[in-house]
Amino acid sequence: MSAKKSRFDGLDVAAMTSHLKRTMLGFKLANVYDGSALGVNSSASGGGNDKAARGVYMFKLADPSSGPAAVPVVASKDDLKSDGGENKEGDNVTSATSSNAAADSKRVMLLIESGVRFHPTTHYSQSSSGSSSMPSNFAMKLRKHLRNLRLENVTQLGNLDRVVDFRFGSGNYAHHLLLELYAQGNIILTDGEYRILALLRTHEYEVKNESDGGGGGGVDNGDEVKVRVGNVYPVTFATTLSMEKGGAGDDTEVSNDNDESNDSGADADTAAPKGIVAM
């Protein structure tokens, strides 16, 4: 019996990316929830690690082609009496239920778990969607920048690499949500030019100098490419390293931009502290 798979590999990413392109492109983002708010826990933690569960987010998307949901009009008691229909009120209740079901059928939930997986799901607590619990800072940031934008494209970066680029909106409204599925994973929100607005954790890539000849030593003399708020996301390094060992290191938890008043995240020096180094 084969071992249970704990996270997506490159082929899984390719298959799911193709599926989302066929089924979700053009859908409008209605809301973003923390996974714990909808009763969804991290698969990597087995549901028992609160820290890992904070890397799970639920994206509610709606099909705009279906139009707004019809609002049922319930007749008053006087109208029911004048019509002489004893079952009119019950008929209206049934109509309301049917309208709600039709509206729900045009909505999908996309689960994204940092470092592990992404896929549509129906396994969440319906009653928790209206929960009054305060969403995390990262979920609030995602709502602010992405809500009401359409999912325009889903791309697997590199050659079967474990980095996925979700593009929401177009033109001046374009934003990218980058999901890293290697090492400890990451979720990065950028603008249309890939300048980082928010992310789960910061880290650095160490780049070997050409003088090192790509040998085993000399890493200490390399330049550092920082993945942090205000910097441009290094697509080339991310896709290359995801095929190697990925980001090895500690499990440093990082906030989005550590400055809620700075919406653009331009002050990168005040962002989250130095995290891991990917080799």
N, C-alpha and C positions, 0 to 999 in steps of 0.2 A: 504494500500500500504506500503510495507516494506521500511525501510530507506536505502538510498544508501550507499554501503560499501565504506569506505574511505581507507582501507588498507587490505593487505592479512592477513588471519588468518592461523592457523596451517594446516587446511585441504586444503586451497588454495595453501600453500607452497608444501604440499605433491603432489597435482595434477600437479602443474607446474613443479616440479622437475622430476616427472615421464615423463612428456611430453618432456622436454629437453633431457632427457636420450635417448628417442626414436628417436629424430629428429636432435640433434646437436652434439652428441659425435663424436669426431674425426675431427670436423671442426677446421680450423686454424684461429686464431685471426688476422685479417688484419689491424684493426685500432680501436682506441677508441676516441670518441668525447664527448665533453660536450653537454648535452641535448639542451641547448640554442642555440648552433651552428647549430643544425638541426631543429630549430623551435619547439622543444619539451619542454614543461614546466612541472613543478611539478603539479601532480594531487591534492596534499594536499593543495597547495597554490592557486589553481584555476587559475594558470598562471599569478598571479599578484605579487608574492613574489620572488624577485631576489635571496634572500638569500636561500630560499628553493629550487629554481631551480638549484642551484649549486650542489645539491645532486642527480641530474639526469645525467646518462651517457649512451651513446649508444655504443655498441660493435658490430663492423662489423665482421662477421665470414664467411669464405668461405669453401666450400666443396672441399678438395684437390683431391678427387677421380674423379672429373670432369675434371681435368687437366687444363693447362693454356688455357685461352681464345684464340681462333683463331684470328690472326690479318689479316683482309681483305686486299688484294692487289688490289689497284685501278689502272687500266690500264691507260697508258698515252693517250693523244689525238691522237698521231701518230698510236698507236696500234689499237685504235678504228677505225681509218680511214682505216687501212690496212685490218681489219676484215670486213669492210663494214657494220658494225652493228650500226644502229642509236641509239639503246636502250641499248647498252652495259654499258654506264656510269650509267644510271639509275639502271640497274641490279646490278652493284657493290654497289651502295648506299643502295639498298634494302638488299644486302648480309651483309653489314656492320651493318645495323640496326638489322638484325636477329642475328648476332653474339653477339652484345652487349646485346640484350635481353636474349640470352641463358646464357651469363656470369652472368647477374644480377639474373637469376633464381636460380643460384647455391650459391647465397649469402643471408645471413639473418642478420637482425638487432635485437640484444637483448637489450632491455631496462632494466636498473637497476636503481631503485630509492631508495635511502637510507631510511629505515624505513617504506616503503610503498609497493613496488611491484617489480616484475621482470617477463618479458614475451617477446616473439618475437613481433615485430611490423612492420607495413608498413606505419604507420602514421607519417611521418616526411618529411621535406622539402628536396627534391632531389637536388635542386639547391644550397642548403647551404652546401652540403658535401664538396665542394671545396672552402669553405670560407677561406679567408686569416686572419680571426680573430685569435688572439693568444689563444691557448688552456690553460686551467687552469694548475697550477702546479701539481695537483693531476692527471689530465688526462695525462700530460707528463710523470709522474712517471709510470702510468699504461702502457703506450706505451713502455717505455724503458724496462720494465721487462717482459711484456706478449706478445708483438707483435711477430707474426710468431710461437707461441706455439699452440699446439692443445688442445682443450677442452677435457680432458681425463675422467672427472667424475663430476657429480653434486650430492651433498649429502645434505639431510636435517639432521642436527645434532639433537641428542636427540630424544625424543618421541613426535612427532608432534610439535617440537619447531620451533620458527620463526627465525632460523639461518640457512643460506645456505652456503655450502662450494663448490665453483667452483675450481676445480683443473686443472691448465694448465701445460702442459709439464709433463715429467716423469724423474726419476733418478735425476741426478745433476741439471737438468733444471726445476725441479718441482717448481711451485709456487701455492699458494692458495689465492683466493679472497673470503673473508668472508663477507656476507651480513647479517646485523642485521635488523630485521623488527619489533622489539618491541621498545617501548618508542620513543626517538627521532631518533633512527636508527644509523647505522654506516656502512661504507665500509672499510675493512681492507685488505691490501695487505701484504702477508707474503712469506717467502721462503718455501722450502720443509719441514723444521722443525718447521714451524709455528712461526718463529721469525719475528716480525713485521717490515716491511720495510717502510710502509706509511699508513696513515689512515685519514679519514675526521676529526675526533675529538678524543681527549683523554678523558678518564674517569677512574673511579676507582670502584672496588667492595669492599664493606666492609664485611668481613667474621667474623661471630660470633665465639668466642672461644668455645671449647667443654665444658668448665667449666660453660658456660652460660646455658647449657642444652637446647639450642634452644628456650629459652624463649623470651619474648618480650623485655626485657632490655638487657643491656650489650653490645650493638652494639659498644659503644664508645671504648671498650677494644679489639675490633677485629682487625685483621690484614688487611692491605690494599693490594689488588691485582690491580696493575696498568695496564691499557691497553694503551700503548704508544710505540713509536718507540724504537726498541732495545730489548723489552721484548718479551717473548713467549706468544702467545695469549691463554688466559685461557678458553679453550673450556668447561670445566666442569662448571665453574661459569656462563658463558654466557648462556648455555642451561638451567641451573637450574633457573636462574633469569628471563629468557624470559617467563617462565610459571607463574611467579608471577607478580609483579608490573612493572618489567623492570627498566630501568634507569630513575628515576624521578630526576628532577633538572632543572637547568637553560639551556639555549640554547646557550652554549658557542661554537663558531665556531672555528675550529682548522685546521691548515694547515697540510701538510703531515709530513715532518720531520724538517721543519724550517731551513734546511741546505742543499741547492741544491748541494753543493760540496761533501757532505757526502752521497754517493749513498747507502751504506749499512745501514745507519741509526743507527749505533752502538752506537753513542753518545746520549743515551737516556736522559741524564740530560739536554741537550740543545734542547730537543723536545718541542712540544707545551705545554702551561701551563696547570695546573690542571683544569679538567673540572667537570663533574657531578659525583655524587655518586649514584650508583644503590643500592636500598634497597631490 
